[in-house]
Protein backbone atom coordinates (compact mmCIF):
# COMPACT_ATOMS: atom_id res chain seq x y z
CA UNK A 1 0.00 0.00 0.00
CA UNK A 2 1.63 3.27 -1.09
CA UNK A 3 0.33 6.78 -0.72
CA UNK A 4 1.94 9.67 -2.56
CA UNK A 5 1.81 13.43 -2.19
CA UNK A 6 3.85 16.17 -3.78
CA UNK A 7 6.37 15.99 -0.92
CA UNK A 8 6.43 12.46 0.43
CA UNK A 9 5.32 8.87 0.05
CA UNK A 10 4.23 6.46 2.74
CA UNK A 11 3.86 2.71 2.82
CA UNK A 12 2.57 0.13 5.25
CA UNK A 13 4.98 -2.69 6.03
CA UNK A 14 3.81 -5.89 7.67
CA UNK A 15 5.98 -7.11 10.55
CA UNK A 16 5.71 -9.86 13.14
CA UNK A 17 4.69 -7.13 15.61
CA UNK A 18 1.94 -5.76 13.34
CA UNK A 19 1.80 -3.21 10.54
CA UNK A 20 4.40 -0.43 10.62
CA UNK A 21 4.43 2.70 8.47
CA UNK A 22 7.36 4.32 6.66
CA UNK A 23 7.03 7.90 5.45
CA UNK A 24 9.72 8.64 2.89
CA UNK A 25 11.30 12.05 2.29
CA UNK A 26 13.51 11.29 -0.68
CA UNK A 27 16.64 13.05 -1.78
CA UNK A 28 17.62 13.38 -5.40
CA UNK A 29 20.92 11.55 -6.00
CA UNK A 30 20.75 10.12 -2.47
CA UNK A 31 23.88 8.50 -1.10
CA UNK A 32 22.49 7.45 2.29
CA UNK A 33 19.19 6.57 3.93
CA UNK A 34 18.50 7.83 7.44
CA UNK A 35 15.75 5.78 9.07
CA UNK A 36 14.46 7.22 12.34
CA UNK A 37 11.67 6.14 14.64
CA UNK A 38 9.87 7.85 17.50
CA UNK A 39 9.95 7.36 21.25
CA UNK A 40 7.61 5.56 23.62
CA UNK A 41 5.45 8.62 24.23
CA UNK A 42 5.13 10.27 20.84
CA UNK A 43 5.24 9.87 17.10
CA UNK A 44 7.02 11.10 14.01
CA UNK A 45 5.58 14.58 14.55
CA UNK A 46 8.43 15.22 17.03
CA UNK A 47 10.25 18.48 16.24
CA UNK A 48 13.64 16.84 15.69
CA UNK A 49 12.32 14.13 13.37
CA UNK A 50 10.36 16.61 11.28
CA UNK A 51 13.35 18.94 11.02
CA UNK A 52 15.61 16.13 9.84
CA UNK A 53 13.03 15.09 7.24
CA UNK A 54 12.98 18.64 5.92
CA UNK A 55 16.71 19.35 5.91
CA UNK A 56 18.57 16.11 5.21
CA UNK A 57 17.19 15.45 1.70
CA UNK A 58 18.88 18.68 0.58
CA UNK A 59 22.17 17.01 1.51
CA UNK A 60 21.71 13.77 -0.46
CA UNK A 61 20.26 11.86 2.48
CA UNK A 62 16.84 10.26 2.08
CA UNK A 63 14.91 10.27 5.37
CA UNK A 64 12.53 7.47 6.30
CA UNK A 65 10.32 8.29 9.29
CA UNK A 66 9.20 5.02 10.83
CA UNK A 67 6.06 4.53 12.92
CA UNK A 68 6.21 1.42 15.03
CA UNK A 69 3.23 -0.99 14.85
CA UNK A 70 1.84 0.07 18.20
CA UNK A 71 1.50 3.65 16.95
CA UNK A 72 -0.04 2.57 13.65
CA UNK A 73 -2.56 0.52 15.64
CA UNK A 74 -3.53 3.61 17.65
CA UNK A 75 -2.24 2.37 20.99
CA UNK A 76 -1.03 4.87 23.59
CA UNK A 77 1.57 2.76 25.34
CA UNK A 78 4.65 1.24 23.76
CA UNK A 79 5.20 -2.51 24.15
CA UNK A 80 8.27 -4.18 25.65
CA UNK A 81 11.69 -3.46 24.12
CA UNK A 82 11.86 -6.91 22.52
CA UNK A 83 8.62 -6.19 20.64
CA UNK A 84 9.99 -2.83 19.45
CA UNK A 85 13.03 -4.66 18.11
CA UNK A 86 10.76 -7.10 16.25
CA UNK A 87 8.98 -4.21 14.55
CA UNK A 88 12.29 -2.59 13.56
CA UNK A 89 13.64 -5.83 12.13
CA UNK A 90 10.47 -6.21 10.11
CA UNK A 91 10.78 -2.87 8.34
CA UNK A 92 14.51 -3.15 7.65
CA UNK A 93 14.26 -4.93 4.26
CA UNK A 94 12.12 -2.05 2.97
CA UNK A 95 14.73 0.44 4.15
CA UNK A 96 17.64 -1.42 2.58
CA UNK A 97 16.02 -2.54 -0.68
CA UNK A 98 17.37 0.44 -2.62
CA UNK A 99 20.94 -0.69 -2.01
CA UNK A 100 22.05 2.45 -0.19
CA UNK A 101 23.80 2.37 3.21
CA UNK A 102 21.21 2.81 5.96
CA UNK A 103 21.76 4.82 9.13
CA UNK A 104 19.62 3.30 11.87
CA UNK A 105 18.20 5.99 14.12
CA UNK A 106 15.55 7.00 16.55
CA UNK A 107 14.64 9.23 19.42
CA UNK A 108 14.48 8.00 23.02
CA UNK A 109 13.17 4.41 22.98
CA UNK A 110 13.73 4.41 19.22
CA UNK A 111 17.40 5.22 19.81
CA UNK A 112 17.70 2.20 22.09
CA UNK A 113 16.20 -0.02 19.38
CA UNK A 114 18.67 1.34 16.82
CA UNK A 115 21.63 0.61 19.10
CA UNK A 116 20.47 -2.88 20.04
CA UNK A 117 19.92 -4.04 16.45
CA UNK A 118 22.59 -2.16 14.47
CA UNK A 119 25.14 -4.93 14.00
CA UNK A 120 22.52 -7.62 13.43
CA UNK A 121 20.80 -5.63 10.68
CA UNK A 122 23.96 -4.33 9.03
CA UNK A 123 23.37 -0.66 9.80
CA UNK A 124 25.93 1.75 8.39
CA UNK A 125 25.79 3.87 11.55
CA UNK A 126 23.45 4.84 14.41
CA UNK A 127 21.84 8.20 15.18
CA UNK A 128 20.64 8.36 18.79
CA UNK A 129 18.42 11.36 19.51
CA UNK A 130 17.71 11.99 23.22
CA UNK A 131 19.18 8.64 24.23
CA UNK A 132 17.48 7.65 27.52
CA UNK A 133 20.62 6.85 29.47
CA UNK A 134 18.55 6.13 32.59
CA UNK A 135 15.01 6.68 33.90
CA UNK A 136 14.59 10.19 35.36
CA UNK A 137 16.04 10.35 38.86
CA UNK A 138 17.48 6.84 38.65
CA UNK A 139 21.04 7.13 37.31
CA UNK A 140 21.88 3.76 38.83
CA UNK A 141 19.65 2.09 36.21
CA UNK A 142 22.00 2.87 33.34
CA UNK A 143 21.40 1.78 29.76
CA UNK A 144 24.91 2.74 28.70
CA UNK A 145 25.65 -0.83 27.65
CA UNK A 146 23.15 -0.53 24.79
CA UNK A 147 24.81 2.63 23.50
CA UNK A 148 28.35 1.34 23.93
CA UNK A 149 27.40 -1.91 22.24
CA UNK A 150 26.03 -0.40 19.02
CA UNK A 151 29.10 -1.65 17.18
CA UNK A 152 28.95 1.00 14.43
CA UNK A 153 29.74 4.75 14.19
CA UNK A 154 27.26 6.44 16.50
CA UNK A 155 26.16 10.02 17.02
CA UNK A 156 24.25 11.01 20.17
CA UNK A 157 22.37 14.31 20.14
CA UNK A 158 21.34 15.16 23.70
CA UNK A 159 19.59 18.04 25.38
CA UNK A 160 21.64 19.84 28.01
CA UNK A 161 18.81 19.48 30.55
CA UNK A 162 17.52 16.03 29.56
CA UNK A 163 16.24 14.30 32.73
CA UNK A 164 16.91 10.94 31.08
CA UNK A 165 20.62 11.76 30.99
CA UNK A 166 22.52 15.02 30.69
CA UNK A 167 25.52 15.07 28.36
CA UNK A 168 28.00 15.10 31.26
CA UNK A 169 26.50 11.85 32.59
CA UNK A 170 27.45 9.86 29.52
CA UNK A 171 30.39 7.47 29.82
CA UNK A 172 33.48 7.66 27.68
CA UNK A 173 33.06 5.70 24.48
CA UNK A 174 33.67 5.60 20.76
CA UNK A 175 30.44 7.51 20.01
CA UNK A 176 30.24 11.22 19.22
CA UNK A 177 28.03 13.45 21.36
CA UNK A 178 26.52 16.83 20.47
CA UNK A 179 24.75 18.88 23.13
CA UNK A 180 21.66 20.97 22.44
CA UNK A 181 22.02 23.77 25.02
CA UNK A 182 19.17 23.99 27.54
CA UNK A 183 17.20 21.30 25.70
CA UNK A 184 14.95 18.84 27.53
CA UNK A 185 14.11 15.30 26.40
CA UNK A 186 12.08 16.69 23.50
CA UNK A 187 14.73 19.37 22.74
CA UNK A 188 12.38 22.09 23.97
CA UNK A 189 14.25 25.08 25.41
CA UNK A 190 12.93 27.57 28.00
CA UNK A 191 11.88 30.99 26.77
CA UNK A 192 14.59 32.58 28.92
CA UNK A 193 17.32 30.34 27.56
CA UNK A 194 20.23 31.81 25.68
CA UNK A 195 19.07 30.07 22.52
CA UNK A 196 15.78 30.16 20.62
CA UNK A 197 13.79 27.05 19.79
CA UNK A 198 14.63 27.49 16.12
CA UNK A 199 18.33 27.75 16.94
CA UNK A 200 18.12 24.62 19.07
CA UNK A 201 16.62 22.65 16.19
CA UNK A 202 19.33 23.99 13.87
CA UNK A 203 21.98 22.63 16.26
CA UNK A 204 20.44 19.20 15.70
CA UNK A 205 20.17 19.35 11.92
CA UNK A 206 23.62 20.93 11.46
CA UNK A 207 25.20 18.22 13.62
CA UNK A 208 23.53 15.40 11.71
CA UNK A 209 24.38 16.89 8.30
CA UNK A 210 28.05 17.25 9.28
CA UNK A 211 28.20 13.77 10.76
CA UNK A 212 26.48 12.18 7.75
CA UNK A 213 29.05 13.76 5.45
CA UNK A 214 31.83 12.21 7.53
CA UNK A 215 30.43 8.73 7.03
CA UNK A 216 31.46 8.70 3.38
GUTI-645369 format. One record per residue (C-alpha): residue number from 1; chain; x, y, z. Coordinates in nm, 4 decimals, padded with zeros to 6 digits. Example, Ala and Ser with C-alpha at 12.3 -4.5 7.8 and 13.67 -1.06 7.14 Angstrom:
2
+-----+-------+----------+----------+----------+
!   n ! chain !     east !    north !       up !
+-----+-------+----------+----------+----------+
!   1 !     A !  01.2300 ! -00.4500 !  00.7800 !
!   2 !     A !  01.3670 ! -00.1060 !  00.7140 !
+-----+-------+----------+----------+----------+
This chain:
216
+-----+-------+----------+----------+----------+
!   n ! chain !     east !    north !       up !
+-----+-------+----------+----------+----------+
!   1 !     A !  00.0000 !  00.0000 !  00.0000 !
!   2 !     A !  00.1626 !  00.3272 ! -00.1092 !
!   3 !     A !  00.0325 !  00.6780 ! -00.0719 !
!   4 !     A !  00.1945 !  00.9671 ! -00.2563 !
!   5 !     A !  00.1807 !  01.3431 ! -00.2191 !
!   6 !     A !  00.3850 !  01.6165 ! -00.3784 !
!   7 !     A !  00.6367 !  01.5987 ! -00.0918 !
!   8 !     A !  00.6435 !  01.2456 !  00.0433 !
!   9 !     A !  00.5324 !  00.8869 !  00.0052 !
!  10 !     A !  00.4230 !  00.6464 !  00.2745 !
!  11 !     A !  00.3864 !  00.2711 !  00.2823 !
!  12 !     A !  00.2566 !  00.0132 !  00.5252 !
!  13 !     A !  00.4985 ! -00.2692 !  00.6034 !
!  14 !     A !  00.3808 ! -00.5893 !  00.7672 !
!  15 !     A !  00.5985 ! -00.7110 !  01.0553 !
!  16 !     A !  00.5708 ! -00.9864 !  01.3145 !
!  17 !     A !  00.4685 ! -00.7131 !  01.5607 !
!  18 !     A !  00.1944 ! -00.5759 !  01.3343 !
!  19 !     A !  00.1804 ! -00.3206 !  01.0540 !
!  20 !     A !  00.4401 ! -00.0428 !  01.0622 !
!  21 !     A !  00.4431 !  00.2705 !  00.8470 !
!  22 !     A !  00.7360 !  00.4320 !  00.6657 !
!  23 !     A !  00.7031 !  00.7896 !  00.5445 !
!  24 !     A !  00.9716 !  00.8644 !  00.2888 !
!  25 !     A !  01.1301 !  01.2051 !  00.2287 !
!  26 !     A !  01.3506 !  01.1285 ! -00.0675 !
!  27 !     A !  01.6642 !  01.3053 ! -00.1781 !
!  28 !     A !  01.7619 !  01.3385 ! -00.5402 !
!  29 !     A !  02.0916 !  01.1550 ! -00.5999 !
!  30 !     A !  02.0748 !  01.0122 ! -00.2474 !
!  31 !     A !  02.3882 !  00.8500 ! -00.1095 !
!  32 !     A !  02.2492 !  00.7452 !  00.2293 !
!  33 !     A !  01.9192 !  00.6569 !  00.3929 !
!  34 !     A !  01.8499 !  00.7830 !  00.7439 !
!  35 !     A !  01.5750 !  00.5776 !  00.9073 !
!  36 !     A !  01.4459 !  00.7222 !  01.2335 !
!  37 !     A !  01.1666 !  00.6138 !  01.4644 !
!  38 !     A !  00.9874 !  00.7847 !  01.7499 !
!  39 !     A !  00.9954 !  00.7361 !  02.1251 !
!  40 !     A !  00.7606 !  00.5560 !  02.3616 !
!  41 !     A !  00.5454 !  00.8624 !  02.4232 !
!  42 !     A !  00.5129 !  01.0266 !  02.0838 !
!  43 !     A !  00.5238 !  00.9868 !  01.7098 !
!  44 !     A !  00.7023 !  01.1095 !  01.4010 !
!  45 !     A !  00.5581 !  01.4580 !  01.4555 !
!  46 !     A !  00.8434 !  01.5222 !  01.7028 !
!  47 !     A !  01.0250 !  01.8476 !  01.6236 !
!  48 !     A !  01.3641 !  01.6838 !  01.5685 !
!  49 !     A !  01.2322 !  01.4125 !  01.3367 !
!  50 !     A !  01.0359 !  01.6607 !  01.1281 !
!  51 !     A !  01.3351 !  01.8942 !  01.1024 !
!  52 !     A !  01.5607 !  01.6133 !  00.9840 !
!  53 !     A !  01.3025 !  01.5088 !  00.7241 !
!  54 !     A !  01.2976 !  01.8645 !  00.5925 !
!  55 !     A !  01.6713 !  01.9353 !  00.5906 !
!  56 !     A !  01.8566 !  01.6108 !  00.5214 !
!  57 !     A !  01.7189 !  01.5451 !  00.1696 !
!  58 !     A !  01.8883 !  01.8680 !  00.0575 !
!  59 !     A !  02.2173 !  01.7005 !  00.1512 !
!  60 !     A !  02.1712 !  01.3771 ! -00.0455 !
!  61 !     A !  02.0256 !  01.1855 !  00.2484 !
!  62 !     A !  01.6839 !  01.0260 !  00.2081 !
!  63 !     A !  01.4911 !  01.0272 !  00.5367 !
!  64 !     A !  01.2531 !  00.7468 !  00.6300 !
!  65 !     A !  01.0315 !  00.8291 !  00.9288 !
!  66 !     A !  00.9198 !  00.5017 !  01.0827 !
!  67 !     A !  00.6063 !  00.4530 !  01.2915 !
!  68 !     A !  00.6211 !  00.1418 !  01.5030 !
!  69 !     A !  00.3235 ! -00.0994 !  01.4845 !
!  70 !     A !  00.1836 !  00.0074 !  01.8205 !
!  71 !     A !  00.1500 !  00.3649 !  01.6947 !
!  72 !     A ! -00.0040 !  00.2569 !  01.3653 !
!  73 !     A ! -00.2560 !  00.0522 !  01.5643 !
!  74 !     A ! -00.3531 !  00.3608 !  01.7649 !
!  75 !     A ! -00.2237 !  00.2373 !  02.0993 !
!  76 !     A ! -00.1029 !  00.4873 !  02.3589 !
!  77 !     A !  00.1573 !  00.2757 !  02.5343 !
!  78 !     A !  00.4654 !  00.1238 !  02.3756 !
!  79 !     A !  00.5204 ! -00.2511 !  02.4153 !
!  80 !     A !  00.8271 ! -00.4181 !  02.5650 !
!  81 !     A !  01.1695 ! -00.3456 !  02.4116 !
!  82 !     A !  01.1860 ! -00.6909 !  02.2518 !
!  83 !     A !  00.8620 ! -00.6185 !  02.0636 !
!  84 !     A !  00.9985 ! -00.2834 !  01.9453 !
!  85 !     A !  01.3028 ! -00.4664 !  01.8107 !
!  86 !     A !  01.0761 ! -00.7102 !  01.6248 !
!  87 !     A !  00.8981 ! -00.4208 !  01.4545 !
!  88 !     A !  01.2287 ! -00.2589 !  01.3557 !
!  89 !     A !  01.3643 ! -00.5828 !  01.2131 !
!  90 !     A !  01.0469 ! -00.6215 !  01.0108 !
!  91 !     A !  01.0775 ! -00.2873 !  00.8339 !
!  92 !     A !  01.4511 ! -00.3149 !  00.7649 !
!  93 !     A !  01.4263 ! -00.4926 !  00.4265 !
!  94 !     A !  01.2120 ! -00.2049 !  00.2965 !
!  95 !     A !  01.4734 !  00.0443 !  00.4148 !
!  96 !     A !  01.7638 ! -00.1416 !  00.2579 !
!  97 !     A !  01.6022 ! -00.2538 ! -00.0679 !
!  98 !     A !  01.7369 !  00.0441 ! -00.2624 !
!  99 !     A !  02.0939 ! -00.0690 ! -00.2012 !
! 100 !     A !  02.2054 !  00.2453 ! -00.0195 !
! 101 !     A !  02.3797 !  00.2372 !  00.3207 !
! 102 !     A !  02.1207 !  00.2809 !  00.5960 !
! 103 !     A !  02.1756 !  00.4817 !  00.9132 !
! 104 !     A !  01.9622 !  00.3300 !  01.1874 !
! 105 !     A !  01.8199 !  00.5991 !  01.4122 !
! 106 !     A !  01.5546 !  00.7001 !  01.6545 !
! 107 !     A !  01.4640 !  00.9230 !  01.9424 !
! 108 !     A !  01.4478 !  00.8005 !  02.3024 !
! 109 !     A !  01.3166 !  00.4408 !  02.2981 !
! 110 !     A !  01.3732 !  00.4407 !  01.9221 !
! 111 !     A !  01.7400 !  00.5216 !  01.9806 !
! 112 !     A !  01.7697 !  00.2198 !  02.2086 !
! 113 !     A !  01.6199 ! -00.0016 !  01.9378 !
! 114 !     A !  01.8670 !  00.1337 !  01.6817 !
! 115 !     A !  02.1625 !  00.0614 !  01.9103 !
! 116 !     A !  02.0470 ! -00.2883 !  02.0037 !
! 117 !     A !  01.9922 ! -00.4041 !  01.6452 !
! 118 !     A !  02.2588 ! -00.2163 !  01.4467 !
! 119 !     A !  02.5144 ! -00.4929 !  01.3998 !
! 120 !     A !  02.2518 ! -00.7623 !  01.3430 !
! 121 !     A !  02.0803 ! -00.5630 !  01.0679 !
! 122 !     A !  02.3962 ! -00.4328 !  00.9030 !
! 123 !     A !  02.3367 ! -00.0664 !  00.9803 !
! 124 !     A !  02.5928 !  00.1747 !  00.8387 !
! 125 !     A !  02.5793 !  00.3875 !  01.1549 !
! 126 !     A !  02.3447 !  00.4844 !  01.4405 !
! 127 !     A !  02.1844 !  00.8200 !  01.5179 !
! 128 !     A !  02.0636 !  00.8361 !  01.8791 !
! 129 !     A !  01.8422 !  01.1361 !  01.9515 !
! 130 !     A !  01.7708 !  01.1986 !  02.3221 !
! 131 !     A !  01.9176 !  00.8640 !  02.4234 !
! 132 !     A !  01.7476 !  00.7655 !  02.7522 !
! 133 !     A !  02.0621 !  00.6846 !  02.9472 !
! 134 !     A !  01.8551 !  00.6130 !  03.2588 !
! 135 !     A !  01.5014 !  00.6684 !  03.3897 !
! 136 !     A !  01.4588 !  01.0190 !  03.5359 !
! 137 !     A !  01.6038 !  01.0352 !  03.8863 !
! 138 !     A !  01.7476 !  00.6835 !  03.8650 !
! 139 !     A !  02.1041 !  00.7127 !  03.7308 !
! 140 !     A !  02.1879 !  00.3756 !  03.8829 !
! 141 !     A !  01.9655 !  00.2087 !  03.6211 !
! 142 !     A !  02.1996 !  00.2868 !  03.3344 !
! 143 !     A !  02.1403 !  00.1780 !  02.9762 !
! 144 !     A !  02.4915 !  00.2744 !  02.8704 !
! 145 !     A !  02.5651 ! -00.0828 !  02.7652 !
! 146 !     A !  02.3152 ! -00.0529 !  02.4791 !
! 147 !     A !  02.4811 !  00.2629 !  02.3498 !
! 148 !     A !  02.8351 !  00.1343 !  02.3932 !
! 149 !     A !  02.7399 ! -00.1908 !  02.2243 !
! 150 !     A !  02.6027 ! -00.0401 !  01.9025 !
! 151 !     A !  02.9099 ! -00.1655 !  01.7176 !
! 152 !     A !  02.8951 !  00.0999 !  01.4427 !
! 153 !     A !  02.9741 !  00.4748 !  01.4194 !
! 154 !     A !  02.7258 !  00.6439 !  01.6503 !
! 155 !     A !  02.6155 !  01.0022 !  01.7021 !
! 156 !     A !  02.4254 !  01.1011 !  02.0167 !
! 157 !     A !  02.2366 !  01.4312 !  02.0142 !
! 158 !     A !  02.1344 !  01.5163 !  02.3701 !
! 159 !     A !  01.9585 !  01.8039 !  02.5384 !
! 160 !     A !  02.1644 !  01.9844 !  02.8015 !
! 161 !     A !  01.8814 !  01.9475 !  03.0547 !
! 162 !     A !  01.7525 !  01.6031 !  02.9565 !
! 163 !     A !  01.6238 !  01.4300 !  03.2732 !
! 164 !     A !  01.6905 !  01.0940 !  03.1080 !
! 165 !     A !  02.0624 !  01.1756 !  03.0993 !
! 166 !     A !  02.2519 !  01.5015 !  03.0690 !
! 167 !     A !  02.5520 !  01.5075 !  02.8357 !
! 168 !     A !  02.7997 !  01.5103 !  03.1255 !
! 169 !     A !  02.6496 !  01.1854 !  03.2587 !
! 170 !     A !  02.7445 !  00.9858 !  02.9516 !
! 171 !     A !  03.0391 !  00.7474 !  02.9819 !
! 172 !     A !  03.3478 !  00.7657 !  02.7683 !
! 173 !     A !  03.3060 !  00.5704 !  02.4483 !
! 174 !     A !  03.3668 !  00.5603 !  02.0761 !
! 175 !     A !  03.0443 !  00.7508 !  02.0015 !
! 176 !     A !  03.0238 !  01.1222 !  01.9223 !
! 177 !     A !  02.8028 !  01.3453 !  02.1363 !
! 178 !     A !  02.6518 !  01.6830 !  02.0471 !
! 179 !     A !  02.4754 !  01.8880 !  02.3132 !
! 180 !     A !  02.1663 !  02.0975 !  02.2445 !
! 181 !     A !  02.2023 !  02.3766 !  02.5023 !
! 182 !     A !  01.9165 !  02.3993 !  02.7542 !
! 183 !     A !  01.7201 !  02.1301 !  02.5705 !
! 184 !     A !  01.4953 !  01.8843 !  02.7527 !
! 185 !     A !  01.4111 !  01.5299 !  02.6401 !
! 186 !     A !  01.2081 !  01.6689 !  02.3498 !
! 187 !     A !  01.4725 !  01.9373 !  02.2744 !
! 188 !     A !  01.2382 !  02.2094 !  02.3975 !
! 189 !     A !  01.4245 !  02.5075 !  02.5411 !
! 190 !     A !  01.2930 !  02.7569 !  02.8001 !
! 191 !     A !  01.1884 !  03.0989 !  02.6774 !
! 192 !     A !  01.4591 !  03.2577 !  02.8921 !
! 193 !     A !  01.7320 !  03.0336 !  02.7559 !
! 194 !     A !  02.0235 !  03.1809 !  02.5675 !
! 195 !     A !  01.9068 !  03.0069 !  02.2523 !
! 196 !     A !  01.5779 !  03.0156 !  02.0620 !
! 197 !     A !  01.3786 !  02.7049 !  01.9787 !
! 198 !     A !  01.4629 !  02.7488 !  01.6120 !
! 199 !     A !  01.8331 !  02.7754 !  01.6935 !
! 200 !     A !  01.8118 !  02.4623 !  01.9069 !
! 201 !     A !  01.6624 !  02.2650 !  01.6189 !
! 202 !     A !  01.9332 !  02.3994 !  01.3868 !
! 203 !     A !  02.1978 !  02.2629 !  01.6257 !
! 204 !     A !  02.0441 !  01.9199 !  01.5700 !
! 205 !     A !  02.0170 !  01.9354 !  01.1921 !
! 206 !     A !  02.3615 !  02.0926 !  01.1462 !
! 207 !     A !  02.5199 !  01.8225 !  01.3616 !
! 208 !     A !  02.3525 !  01.5400 !  01.1708 !
! 209 !     A !  02.4382 !  01.6894 !  00.8302 !
! 210 !     A !  02.8049 !  01.7255 !  00.9277 !
! 211 !     A !  02.8205 !  01.3768 !  01.0756 !
! 212 !     A !  02.6480 !  01.2180 !  00.7755 !
! 213 !     A !  02.9052 !  01.3756 !  00.5455 !
! 214 !     A !  03.1830 !  01.2212 !  00.7528 !
! 215 !     A !  03.0433 !  00.8727 !  00.7033 !
! 216 !     A !  03.1461 !  00.8695 !  00.3380 !
+-----+-------+----------+----------+----------+
